[in-house]
Amino acid sequence: MPGSLSASSAAAMEPVEPQSLKKLSLKSLKRALDLFSPIHGHCTPSDPASKQIRISYKLNAEYGSVKDLSSDKGQGQVGNDAKAQRDKTPISSALALPGKDDIRELPQGENAIVLGPTMPPKTLETGIPSRSITGAVVSISGSSDRHPSTSALMERIPSKWPRPAWHPPWKNYRVISGHLGWVRSIAFDPSNLWFCTGSADRTIKIWDVATGRLKLTLTGHIEQIRGLAVSQRHTYLFSAGDDKQVKCWDLEQNKVIRSYHGHLSGVYCLALHPSIDILLTGGRDSVCRVWDIRTKAMVCALSGHDNTVCSVFARPTDPQVVTGSHDTTIRFWDLVAGKTMLTLTHHKKSVRALALHPKEHTFVSGSADNIKKFSLPKGEFLHNMLSQQKSIVNAVAVNEDGILATAGDNGSLWFWDWKSSGHCFQQAQAIVQPGSLDSEACIYALSYDMSGTRLVTCEADKTIKMWKEDEMATPETHPLNFRPPKEFRRY
């Protein structure tokens, strides 16, 4: 023992030749090359005998008890013919995988894998279900018999979301200051020459579309004005506000010619029927009232909501009236009977905004929980928007080009592609005018002009902002960034 210890200590004391890091790395590389170079790039040689034994064993294990059974003579003859055909027909070692229409081959000797256009059929010419052959071939290709890899066999499901069309981004090109209070409502003239805005300063101002200059100021309300509408068949402007009043202005005389009395509280929304001379107003008394614009008489009161009616639009065909309320529901109304046709309960928050598509039989509803699209006339739910604005949506508008604009309480202005199931292609943020608080970056109302090329927003910083598409933008300067969602949110 002492001798062995002295020998080991002597060996330990022998000097070790110093080697550089480069030399040690080269030695390690040479060792790896010597180990793996002879078999690099070569497959393990196959054994035809063991291959055939494994195939036969797997077929007998799965179908040995039923492959020779026959219920009558004819079926027995068919079974014998299939058996004879199976003995004659060699089983291919190719694995059929789902893919595109083209067929790609990866030559790897006998274990070649062929990518076919579709999934394998239920039965091959041999009469044996293709599942067993596929499993056998998977075992041949190198994976275990008990746990074959299924990732290659899974059919790739194409995305259900259509790719959105490219739209140029919108930019703010004009800011109009003139009101002394929050700007709460907007309406465009059918001739597209002017538009009017209603404000918390109790005035209605009429502006030139081309230049943005003030043309006229109308006074008469004693509270803020929340709703405006311009008639297409008459020279009338209708306004409604928190003072419970609904007024009809004659634009040839620039004065009030009728007032519609009946609301018990503030009037929050207003709309004109496109083909009948009636006016629809909804307010904090939870009722949508129908007025004859010629006689000042109330035709009927559409009651059924449990809270404030804050959005309404009208159509020429049933359902002719659609309302949204703070009770989170959307109601379709039978105008003749004065009753509810249908109630939509998809939202969980107040439905503050509704917008009808100018061409399609669809509409969109805006709420704090989501922005949803529905079909008409049955009110079928189509889909949610793919993103969430995460703010109280006060106003929505859509033009004929399929660009949906939504405005939030935090000053966010989002633009969506209508046809691609709701892809948001731009997120803009309103900038308050100097001297205003950051909390006044709120958009209360917005509307496209008659051509759909200009967008006007009414904001809490007492300004009116006009937006248009950026002519200099191209798909190269502003590329489309679209990622389809992985899951489909039904509600």
C-alpha positions, 0 to 999 in steps of 0.5 A, a space after each residue: 500500500 505505501 508503494 502504491 501511494 508513492 507511485 500515484 503521488 509520483 505520477 501526479 507530480 509529473 509535469 503536464 505539457 501546457 496546451 493552448 485552448 486552440 489546441 485542446 479545441 482541435 483535439 476535441 473536434 478531431 475526436 468527434 470527427 473520428 467518432 461520427 464521420 464514417 456514418 455521417 449522412 448514411 441511413 442504417 441498412 434495412 433488413 428486408 426479412 425483419 421488415 416483412 416479419 414486422 408487417 405480417 405480425 402487425 396485420 395478424 395482431 389487428 385483423 387476424 381474427 376477422 380477415 378470413 370470416 365470411 357471412 355467405 359464399 359470395 363474401 367468402 369468395 371476395 375474401 379469398 380473392 382479396 387475400 390472394 390479391 394481398 399476397 400478390 401485391 407488395 405493400 408500399 413503404 411510402 407514407 401518404 401525408 396531407 399536403 398541397 396539390 403538389 407531390 414532393 419526394 424525399 429520396 432516402 433509399 428504401 425508407 422514402 417518404 412521399 408527401 401526397 395531396 390528401 389523406 390516405 383513403 379508407 381502403 386500398 386495393 388490398 381491402 385492408 384499412 389504410 390505418 394499419 398500413 400507415 401504422 406499419 409504415 410509420 414503424 418502418 420509418 424509424 419510430 417505435 411501434 407502440 408510439 407512432 408519431 402523429 404530428 406528420 399525419 395531422 391535417 393542417 386546418 386553414 385559417 378561417 379568417 380572411 386576409 384583410 385588404 390593405 388600407 392607407 392610414 388616416 391622418 388628422 389634417 384639420 382642427 376646428 375650434 369654435 365651440 365653448 363646450 364639449 362637442 356632443 353630436 354631428 350630422 352631415 348635409 345630404 349635399 355634402 356641402 356643410 355639416 352641423 355640430 351640437 355642443 354643451 354650450 347649448 348651440 348648434 354650429 354649421 361648418 363648411 366642409 371644404 374650408 372648415 369655416 363657421 357659416 351659422 350658429 343656432 341658439 334655442 336649447 337650454 341644455 347640451 345637445 346630444 342628437 342631430 339629424 338632417 332630413 334628405 327630403 326637407 330643408 329641416 334640421 332636427 336636434 335633441 338635448 338634455 333639456 327634454 326638447 326635440 326641435 325642428 329647425 327650418 334651414 330656409 328661415 334659420 329658426 325653430 318651427 316645431 317642438 316635440 314634447 313628450 320625453 320625461 327626461 333628457 333625449 340622448 339619440 335621434 334618427 330619421 326614417 329613410 322613407 317615411 316622415 317620422 322621427 325617432 328619439 331615445 332618452 333617459 326615460 327608457 323609451 324610444 318615441 316615434 314622432 310625425 315630423 309634420 304634425 308634432 304628434 307622437 305616433 307611438 312610444 316603443 317601451 321595453 328597455 330597462 334603462 337609457 336608450 342611447 343609440 338608434 337607427 332606422 331602416 326602410 324594411 323590417 326591422 325598421 327601428 333598432 335601438 341600443 340601451 344602457 341595459 346592455 340589450 339591442 332591440 328590433 322593433 315592429 313599427 306597425 305593432 309598436 312591439 319588440 320583434 327581437 332582443 339581442 343580449 350579447 353585450 355585457 355593457 351599455 350599448 352606446 353606439 350603433 352603425 348600419 352598413 351603407 350597402 350590406 344588411 349588417 350593423 355593428 354595435 359598440 360597447 365597453 366590453 367589445 365591438 360586435 357585428 350582426 346580420 339583418 334582418 334576423 339579428 344573427 351574431 357574426 363575430 367580435 372584432 379581433 382586438 379590444 379597444 379597452 375603453 368606453 366606445 361612444 361612437 361608431 361609423 362605417 363607410 362604403 369602402 368597408 372602413 369602420 371607425 370607433 371612438 373611445 372615452 380615452 381619445 382612442 380612434 381605431 380603424 377596422 377592416 370590415 370585410 376581414 372579420 374585424 382586423 384593426 389596421 390603425 390605432 390613432 390617439 386624439 391630441 387635446 388642444 393646448 390649454 386643455 386637460 389630458 382627461 379631455 381627450 374624449 371623442 363623443 361623436 364621429 361621422 363620415 361625410 357623404 363620400 366616405 373620404 372624410 371623417 369628422 370627430 367631436 371631442 371633449 376639448 371643444 374641438 372638431 377634428 377632420 381626418 382623411 387617408 394619407 395619399 403618400 402611404 403605400 403597402 411598402 411604407 405601411 405594411 399590413 400586420 395581420 395575425 389571425 387569432 388562434 381561437 374563436 370567441 363566440 361572445 
